[in-house]
Amino acid sequence: MGDRKNFPENHAPSMPKVTLPTMFRLGLFNMGLGLMAVLTLAVLNRVMINELAIPASVTAGILAMSQIIAPAKVWIGQLSDSKPLFKLHRSGYVRLGAAFFGIAILIAVQIVWQLGSLVNNANGWFWGFPTISLTIILGLFFLLYGLALSTSSTPFTALLVDISDEDNRSKIVSITWSMLMVGIILGGITGKVLLDNLEPINNNINASLSAAAAINKIPIEILQQSINTLFLMVPLIVFGLVIIATWRVEKKYSRYGTRSVLANSESNITVRQAFKVLTASRQTGIFFLFVTVVNLSLFMQEAVLEPYGAKVFGMSIGDTTLLNSYWGIGILLGYGITGFKIIPTIGKKATARLGCLLVAICFILIILAGFTEQQTVLKLALILFGFATGVTTISSISLMLDLTAAETAGTFIGTWGLAQALSRALATFSGGLVLDVGKLWFDLPVLAYGLVFGMQAIGMMIAIAILKYVDVAEFKNNTREAIAQVMEGDLDG
């Protein structure tokens, strides 16, 4: 069962390497996801809460529905492994998902207007049968939106495994994830321009409108028309980017057919067989834990960073909004340098260890910045934090792609995606919870917020301890044997 001759990777024909222009073209997919993220989490979130007066807790719950569907990533990944769509294992799913998440978000926005109208006419009382019904329907559409996103993003990441080799994988990850940040930046600029332009020129416009026709001094007709246009055009642009990003890439560069002993098998790999391969190595559990701890430690600050700037540094709303920009600048630097310089020099595992250590140090610097109460010190600390985050992210993703069996790449990518989604959700909740505990324990705000950052630093040190047990060679040996057993079972009938 361990006979290496059964595996075509040993005598696979030479295939073309992914070129640098193709890497950037692939990055257009992630750029599109960045645009969609801003569209939902920034533009729609702000409009629902501020302009339509939908309760913040309800808005957050609705938007969170797109993340609750995260367990489906494993199933979608397994589906892309075993059942080609339009004769392609990955690209067909990527394009289908992109089409459906555009449609789902456009319909969801129309429901948002109906819900906003009901809230405006309810005189402050939200919990009526019509509003609850529309809230549930809207939540279901965001559930479908999340499912469509997973249908697109999980096979895309599996495609990166299929088309890459160990020597160029970190470069592909570096470029494609940098493009994600570019999409977020472009989306933020687009949203800001749109929302700024929606402000009325003078109050006389609103004076002639009934209370039901204007919300927070922005005419609802203008608001609805502009937002609808945005939510129609951006998904269309994103779908176009997805087509360009994936056009003929899988046919030309995918090694799936030559790497996978199951690719040309008469019977597709089943869910049970995929799960057997997934759980064949203890490395799956170890790396799942590592991904969870890293993401939990990285993103606990998401819910508290802006309040930290306001409470400790006396920053305005506009200034705290820009804090993530400083972090983003550092991330872009970290992405580029890690993929092209650090990983080729010291390796993926050593780079991941370095990144986690740098992140822990940066959290200490962010705490110390609070004692200075100097905004410049905080901004510099956030740029360094962004750089460390970039190092950690690219090395972890590169390591993740190595810890992925060719036969069940989609299933593994779905599993790692599940770990990221669950830990990210837990991180947001935990950040707020730890901050509340800190406020009870300490009178000084810097200490209360420092407790959150301190917990994140400790988490990163725990991640380093877990990383010691990650072994790519052990993983490959275990999964190779499991796949051989699957093949033997298939041949034995």
C-alpha positions as CSV (number, residue, x, y, z in Angstrom):
1,M,0.0,0.0,0.0
2,G,3.0,2.3,0.4
3,D,4.4,1.5,-3.0
4,R,5.4,4.9,-4.5
5,K,5.0,3.7,-8.0
6,N,1.2,4.0,-7.7
7,F,1.6,7.8,-7.5
8,P,1.9,9.7,-10.8
9,E,3.7,12.6,-9.1
10,N,7.0,10.6,-9.3
11,H,6.9,10.4,-13.1
12,A,4.5,13.2,-14.0
13,P,5.2,15.0,-17.2
14,S,6.7,18.4,-17.0
15,M,4.1,21.1,-16.8
16,P,4.4,24.9,-17.3
17,K,5.1,27.0,-14.3
18,V,2.6,29.8,-13.4
19,T,4.1,33.1,-14.7
20,L,4.2,36.3,-12.8
21,P,1.4,38.0,-14.9
22,T,-0.8,34.9,-14.3
23,M,-0.2,35.3,-10.6
24,F,-1.4,38.9,-10.7
25,R,-4.3,37.8,-12.9
26,L,-5.3,35.2,-10.3
27,G,-5.1,37.9,-7.7
28,L,-8.1,39.7,-9.4
29,F,-10.3,37.1,-7.8
30,N,-9.2,38.1,-4.3
31,M,-9.4,41.7,-5.3
32,G,-13.1,41.1,-6.2
33,L,-13.6,39.5,-2.8
34,G,-12.1,42.5,-1.1
35,L,-14.6,44.8,-3.0
36,M,-17.5,42.6,-1.9
37,A,-16.3,42.6,1.7
38,V,-16.3,46.4,1.9
39,L,-19.7,46.5,0.1
40,T,-21.3,44.4,2.8
41,L,-19.3,45.0,6.0
42,A,-18.7,48.8,5.5
43,V,-21.2,50.3,3.1
44,L,-24.3,48.1,3.9
45,N,-23.5,47.9,7.6
46,R,-23.3,51.7,7.8
47,V,-26.4,52.3,5.8
48,M,-28.5,49.8,7.8
49,I,-27.4,51.2,11.2
50,N,-27.1,55.0,10.5
51,E,-29.3,55.8,7.6
52,L,-32.1,53.2,8.0
53,A,-32.0,53.1,11.9
54,I,-32.0,49.3,12.0
55,P,-30.7,48.2,15.4
56,A,-26.9,47.6,15.4
57,S,-27.3,44.2,17.1
58,V,-29.9,43.1,14.4
59,T,-27.6,44.3,11.6
60,A,-24.6,42.5,13.1
61,G,-26.6,39.3,13.4
62,I,-27.9,39.5,9.9
63,L,-24.4,40.1,8.4
64,A,-23.0,37.3,10.6
65,M,-25.2,34.8,8.9
66,S,-22.8,34.7,5.9
67,Q,-20.2,33.3,8.3
68,I,-22.4,30.8,10.1
69,I,-22.5,28.7,6.9
70,A,-18.7,28.1,7.2
71,P,-19.0,24.3,7.9
72,A,-20.3,24.0,4.3
73,K,-16.8,24.9,3.1
74,V,-15.7,21.3,3.8
75,W,-18.6,19.8,1.8
76,I,-18.0,22.3,-1.1
77,G,-14.3,21.5,-1.1
78,Q,-15.0,17.7,-1.3
79,L,-17.5,18.3,-4.1
80,S,-14.9,20.1,-6.2
81,D,-12.5,17.3,-5.6
82,S,-14.9,14.6,-6.7
83,K,-17.4,16.1,-9.2
84,P,-16.1,18.4,-12.0
85,L,-18.4,21.2,-13.0
86,F,-18.4,22.2,-16.7
87,K,-15.5,19.7,-17.1
88,L,-13.4,21.6,-14.5
89,H,-12.7,20.6,-10.9
90,R,-12.3,24.2,-9.6
91,S,-13.0,27.0,-12.1
92,G,-16.6,25.9,-12.7
93,Y,-17.5,26.2,-9.0
94,V,-15.6,29.5,-8.7
95,R,-17.6,31.1,-11.5
96,L,-20.9,29.7,-10.4
97,G,-20.4,30.9,-6.8
98,A,-19.5,34.4,-8.1
99,A,-22.7,34.6,-10.2
100,F,-24.9,33.5,-7.2
101,F,-23.3,35.8,-4.5
102,G,-23.9,38.8,-6.8
103,I,-27.5,37.9,-7.3
104,A,-28.0,37.1,-3.6
105,I,-26.6,40.4,-2.4
106,L,-28.6,42.4,-4.9
107,I,-31.9,40.7,-3.7
108,A,-30.8,41.2,0.0
109,V,-30.4,44.9,-0.5
110,Q,-34.0,45.2,-1.8
111,I,-35.1,43.5,1.4
112,V,-33.0,45.9,3.4
113,W,-35.0,48.8,2.0
114,Q,-38.3,47.1,2.9
115,L,-37.0,46.5,6.5
116,G,-35.7,50.0,6.8
117,S,-39.1,51.4,5.7
118,L,-40.9,49.3,8.3
119,V,-38.5,50.4,11.1
120,N,-39.0,54.0,10.1
121,N,-42.7,53.7,10.3
122,A,-42.6,51.7,13.6
123,N,-41.8,54.8,15.7
124,G,-38.9,53.2,17.4
125,W,-40.5,49.8,18.1
126,F,-38.7,47.2,16.1
127,W,-40.0,43.9,17.3
128,G,-43.3,43.5,15.3
129,F,-44.3,40.5,13.2
130,P,-43.6,42.2,9.8
131,T,-40.1,43.4,10.9
132,I,-39.2,40.0,12.5
133,S,-40.4,38.2,9.4
134,L,-38.3,40.4,7.1
135,T,-35.3,40.1,9.4
136,I,-35.5,36.3,9.1
137,I,-35.9,36.4,5.3
138,L,-32.9,38.8,5.1
139,G,-30.8,36.6,7.3
140,L,-31.6,33.6,5.0
141,F,-30.4,35.6,2.0
142,F,-27.2,36.4,3.8
143,L,-26.9,32.7,4.5
144,L,-27.2,32.0,0.8
145,Y,-24.7,34.8,0.1
146,G,-22.2,33.1,2.5
147,L,-22.8,29.7,0.8
148,A,-22.2,31.2,-2.6
149,L,-19.0,32.9,-1.4
150,S,-17.8,29.6,0.0
151,T,-18.7,27.9,-3.3
152,S,-16.4,30.4,-5.0
153,S,-13.6,30.9,-2.6
154,T,-12.9,27.4,-1.3
155,P,-12.4,25.8,-4.8
156,F,-10.3,28.9,-5.8
157,T,-7.8,28.3,-2.9
158,A,-7.8,24.6,-3.9
159,L,-6.9,25.7,-7.4
160,L,-3.9,27.5,-6.0
161,V,-2.7,24.1,-4.7
162,D,-3.4,22.4,-8.0
163,I,-1.4,24.9,-10.1
164,S,1.6,25.5,-7.8
165,D,4.7,23.7,-6.7
166,E,6.5,24.1,-3.3
167,D,9.1,26.5,-4.8
168,N,6.6,29.0,-6.1
169,R,3.6,28.5,-3.8
170,S,4.6,31.3,-1.4
171,K,4.9,33.8,-4.3
172,I,1.4,33.0,-5.6
173,V,0.0,33.3,-2.1
174,S,1.8,36.6,-1.5
175,I,0.5,38.2,-4.7
176,T,-3.1,36.9,-4.5
177,W,-3.5,37.9,-0.9
178,S,-1.9,41.3,-1.6
179,M,-4.6,41.8,-4.2
180,L,-7.2,41.1,-1.5
181,M,-6.0,44.1,0.4
182,V,-6.0,46.2,-2.8
183,G,-9.6,45.3,-3.3
184,I,-10.4,46.3,0.3
185,I,-8.7,49.6,-0.2
186,L,-10.4,50.3,-3.5
187,G,-13.7,49.3,-2.0
188,G,-13.2,51.6,0.9
189,I,-12.4,54.5,-1.4
190,T,-15.5,53.8,-3.5
191,G,-17.7,53.5,-0.4
192,K,-16.4,56.8,1.1
193,V,-16.9,58.7,-2.2
194,L,-20.4,57.4,-2.5
195,L,-21.5,58.0,1.1
196,D,-19.9,61.5,1.0
197,N,-21.8,62.4,-2.1
198,L,-25.1,61.2,-0.5
199,E,-24.9,64.0,2.0
200,P,-27.6,66.7,1.2
201,I,-26.4,70.0,-0.2
202,N,-28.6,71.9,2.2
203,N,-31.3,71.3,4.7
204,N,-34.0,72.8,2.5
205,I,-34.1,69.6,0.6
206,N,-35.2,67.7,3.7
207,A,-37.6,70.4,4.8
208,S,-39.9,69.6,1.9
209,L,-39.8,65.8,2.6
210,S,-42.1,63.9,4.9
211,A,-40.6,62.1,7.9
212,A,-41.0,58.8,6.1
213,A,-39.2,60.0,3.0
214,A,-36.0,61.2,4.7
215,I,-33.8,59.3,7.1
216,N,-31.0,60.9,9.0
217,K,-31.2,63.9,6.6
218,I,-30.5,61.9,3.5
219,P,-33.4,61.6,1.1
220,I,-34.4,58.0,0.9
221,E,-35.0,58.1,-2.8
222,I,-31.5,59.3,-3.5
223,L,-30.0,56.8,-1.0
224,Q,-31.9,53.9,-2.5
225,Q,-31.1,54.8,-6.1
226,S,-27.3,55.2,-5.4
227,I,-26.9,52.1,-3.2
228,N,-28.9,50.0,-5.7
229,T,-26.6,51.1,-8.5
230,L,-23.5,50.3,-6.5
231,F,-24.8,46.9,-5.5
232,L,-25.6,46.1,-9.2
233,M,-22.4,47.4,-10.7
234,V,-19.9,46.1,-8.2
235,P,-21.0,42.4,-8.4
236,L,-21.0,42.6,-12.2
237,I,-17.5,44.0,-12.1
238,V,-16.4,41.3,-9.6
239,F,-17.9,38.6,-11.8
240,G,-15.9,39.9,-14.7
241,L,-12.8,39.9,-12.6
242,V,-13.5,36.3,-11.6
243,I,-13.8,35.2,-15.3
244,I,-10.6,37.1,-16.2
245,A,-8.7,35.6,-13.2
246,T,-9.6,32.0,-13.9
247,W,-9.7,32.0,-17.7
248,R,-7.9,28.9,-19.0
249,V,-5.7,28.8,-15.9
250,E,-6.9,25.4,-14.7
251,K,-6.6,23.8,-18.2
252,K,-3.1,25.1,-18.7
253,Y,-1.5,24.8,-15.2
254,S,-3.4,22.4,-13.0
255,R,-1.4,19.4,-11.8
256,Y,-4.5,17.8,-10.3
257,G,-4.8,15.1,-13.0
258,T,-1.2,14.0,-12.6
259,R,-0.8,14.4,-8.9
260,S,-4.1,12.7,-7.9
261,V,-4.3,8.9,-8.1
262,L,-8.1,9.3,-7.9
263,A,-8.5,12.0,-10.6
264,N,-8.9,9.5,-13.4
265,S,-10.6,6.8,-11.3
266,E,-13.9,5.5,-12.7
267,S,-15.6,6.2,-9.4
268,N,-15.4,9.5,-7.6
269,I,-14.0,9.8,-4.1
270,T,-16.9,9.7,-1.6
271,V,-17.4,11.9,1.5
272,R,-16.5,9.0,3.7
273,Q,-13.3,8.4,1.8
274,A,-12.4,12.1,1.9
275,F,-13.0,12.2,5.6
276,K,-10.7,9.1,6.0
277,V,-7.9,10.9,4.2
278,L,-8.6,14.1,6.2
279,T,-8.3,12.4,9.5
280,A,-5.5,10.0,8.5
281,S,-2.8,12.2,10.1
282,R,-2.7,13.7,13.5
283,Q,-1.1,16.7,11.7
284,T,-4.6,17.7,10.5
285,G,-5.7,18.2,14.1
286,I,-2.5,19.9,15.1
287,F,-2.6,22.4,12.2
288,F,-6.3,23.0,12.7
289,L,-5.5,24.0,16.3
290,F,-2.6,26.2,15.1
291,V,-4.8,28.0,12.6
292,T,-7.5,28.5,15.2
293,V,-5.1,30.0,17.8
294,V,-3.4,32.2,15.3
295,N,-6.6,33.7,14.0
296,L,-8.0,34.1,17.5
297,S,-4.9,35.9,18.6
298,L,-4.7,38.1,15.5
299,F,-8.3,39.4,15.4
300,M,-9.4,39.9,19.0
301,Q,-8.4,43.5,18.5
302,E,-10.9,44.1,15.6
303,A,-13.7,45.0,18.0
304,V,-11.5,47.2,20.3
305,L,-8.9,49.0,18.2
306,E,-11.1,52.0,17.3
307,P,-12.4,52.4,20.9
308,Y,-8.8,52.2,22.1
309,G,-7.8,55.1,19.9
310,A,-10.8,57.1,21.1
311,K,-10.6,56.4,24.8
312,V,-6.9,56.3,25.4
313,F,-5.6,58.7,22.6
314,G,-8.5,61.0,22.3
315,M,-8.8,60.4,18.5
316,S,-11.8,61.6,16.5
317,I,-14.1,59.2,14.5
318,G,-12.2,60.0,11.3
319,D,-8.9,59.3,12.9
320,T,-9.9,56.0,14.4
321,T,-11.3,54.9,11.0
322,L,-7.9,55.4,9.5
323,L,-6.2,53.2,12.1
324,N,-6.9,50.1,9.9
325,S,-5.3,51.9,7.0
326,Y,-1.9,52.0,8.9
327,W,-2.4,48.3,9.7
328,G,-3.2,47.6,6.0
329,I,0.0,49.4,4.8
330,G,2.1,47.2,7.1
331,I,0.2,44.1,5.9
332,L,0.9,44.8,2.2
333,L,4.6,45.3,3.0
334,G,4.6,42.0,5.0
335,Y,2.9,40.1,2.2
336,G,5.3,41.1,-0.5
337,I,8.5,40.7,1.5
338,T,7.5,37.4,3.1
339,G,6.6,35.6,-0.2
340,F,9.6,36.8,-2.2
341,K,12.3,37.1,0.4
342,I,11.7,35.7,3.9
343,I,10.2,32.3,3.0
344,P,12.7,31.5,0.3
345,T,15.5,32.3,2.7
346,I,14.5,30.5,6.0
347,G,11.5,28.3,5.0
348,K,7.8,28.4,5.7
349,K,7.7,27.0,9.3
350,A,10.6,29.2,10.5
351,T,8.8,32.2,8.9
352,A,5.5,31.3,10.6
353,R,7.4,31.1,13.9
354,L,9.0,34.5,13.3
355,G,5.7,36.1,12.3
356,C,4.0,34.9,15.5
357,L,6.9,36.2,17.6
358,L,6.8,39.6,15.9
359,V,3.0,39.9,16.4
360,A,3.4,39.2,20.1
361,I,6.1,41.9,20.3
362,C,3.9,44.3,18.4
363,F,1.0,43.8,20.9
364,I,3.3,44.8,23.7
365,L,4.3,47.9,21.7
366,I,0.6,48.8,21.2
367,I,0.1,48.6,25.0
368,L,3.2,50.7,25.7
369,A,2.0,53.2,23.1
370,G,-1.1,53.7,25.3
371,F,1.0,54.9,28.2
372,T,2.6,57.6,26.0
373,E,-0.9,58.7,24.7
374,Q,0.9,59.8,21.5
375,Q,-1.1,59.1,18.3
376,T,2.1,58.9,16.2
377,V,3.5,56.1,18.4
378,L,0.3,54.1,18.0
379,K,0.3,54.5,14.2
380,L,3.9,53.4,14.0
381,A,3.1,50.4,16.2
382,L,0.2,49.5,14.0
383,I,2.3,49.6,10.8
384,L,4.7,47.2,12.5
385,F,1.8,45.1,13.6
386,G,0.5,45.0,10.1
387,F,3.9,43.9,8.8
388,A,4.1,41.1,11.4
389,T,0.5,40.1,10.5
390,G,1.5,39.9,6.8
391,V,4.5,37.7,7.7
392,T,2.3,35.4,9.8
393,T,-0.5,35.2,7.3
394,I,1.5,34.4,4.2
395,S,3.7,31.8,5.9
396,S,0.6,30.2,7.5
397,I,-1.3,30.0,4.2
398,S,1.8,28.7,2.4
399,L,2.2,26.0,5.1
400,M,-1.5,25.3,4.9
401,L,-1.3,24.6,1.2
402,D,1.6,22.2,1.8
403,L,-0.6,20.4,4.4
404,T,-3.1,19.6,1.7
405,A,-3.4,16.3,-0.2
406,A,-3.7,16.6,-3.9
407,E,-6.6,14.0,-4.1
408,T,-8.7,15.9,-1.5
409,A,-7.3,19.4,-1.8
410,G,-10.8,21.0,-1.7
411,T,-11.7,19.1,1.4
412,F,-8.6,20.2,3.2
413,I,-9.0,23.8,2.1
414,G,-12.6,23.7,3.3
415,T,-11.4,22.4,6.7
416,W,-8.7,25.1,7.0
417,G,-11.4,27.7,6.0
418,L,-13.7,26.4,8.6
419,A,-11.0,26.8,11.3
420,Q,-10.4,30.4,10.1
421,A,-14.1,31.3,10.0
422,L,-14.9,29.9,13.5
423,S,-11.8,31.4,15.1
424,R,-12.5,34.8,13.5
425,A,-16.0,34.8,14.9
426,L,-14.8,33.7,18.3
427,A,-12.1,36.4,18.2
428,T,-14.6,39.2,17.7
429,F,-16.7,38.0,20.6
430,S,-13.8,37.3,22.9
431,G,-12.2,40.8,22.3
432,G,-15.4,42.5,23.5
433,L,-15.7,40.0,26.4
434,V,-12.1,40.5,27.6
435,L,-12.5,44.3,27.3
436,D,-15.5,44.2,29.5
437,V,-13.6,42.1,32.1
438,G,-10.7,44.6,31.9
439,K,-13.0,47.5,32.6
440,L,-14.3,45.7,35.7
441,W,-10.7,45.0,36.9
442,F,-9.0,48.2,36.1
443,D,-9.8,51.9,36.5
444,L,-7.3,53.0,33.8
445,P,-8.6,52.5,30.3
446,V,-5.1,51.7,29.0
447,L,-4.9,48.7,31.3
448,A,-8.4,47.5,30.3
449,Y,-7.6,47.6,26.6
450,G,-4.1,46.3,27.4
451,L,-5.6,43.2,28.8
452,V,-7.0,42.4,25.3
453,F,-3.7,43.0,23.6
454,G,-1.8,41.1,26.3
455,M,-4.1,38.1,25.8
456,Q,-3.4,38.2,22.1
457,A,0.4,38.2,22.8
458,I,0.0,35.2,25.0
459,G,-2.0,33.5,22.3
460,M,0.8,34.0,19.8
461,M,3.3,32.4,22.1
462,I,0.9,29.4,22.4
463,A,0.7,29.2,18.6
464,I,4.5,29.0,18.5
465,A,4.4,26.1,20.9
466,I,1.9,24.3,18.8
467,L,3.9,25.0,15.6
468,K,6.7,22.9,17.0
469,Y,4.6,19.8,16.4
470,V,3.6,20.6,12.8
471,D,5.4,18.2,10.5
472,V,4.8,18.4,6.7
473,A,6.7,15.2,6.0
474,E,4.7,13.2,8.5
475,F,1.5,14.6,7.1
476,K,2.4,13.5,3.5
477,N,3.4,10.0,4.6
478,N,0.2,9.5,6.5
479,T,-2.2,10.8,3.8
480,R,-0.3,8.9,1.1
481,E,-1.0,5.7,3.0
482,A,-4.6,6.6,3.5
483,I,-5.1,7.4,-0.2
484,A,-3.5,4.1,-1.1
485,Q,-6.0,2.3,1.2
486,V,-8.8,4.2,-0.5
487,M,-7.5,3.1,-3.9
488,E,-7.1,-0.5,-2.7
489,G,-10.7,-0.5,-1.4
490,D,-11.9,1.0,-4.7
491,L,-10.0,-1.7,-6.7
492,D,-11.3,-4.5,-4.4
493,G,-14.8,-3.3,-5.0
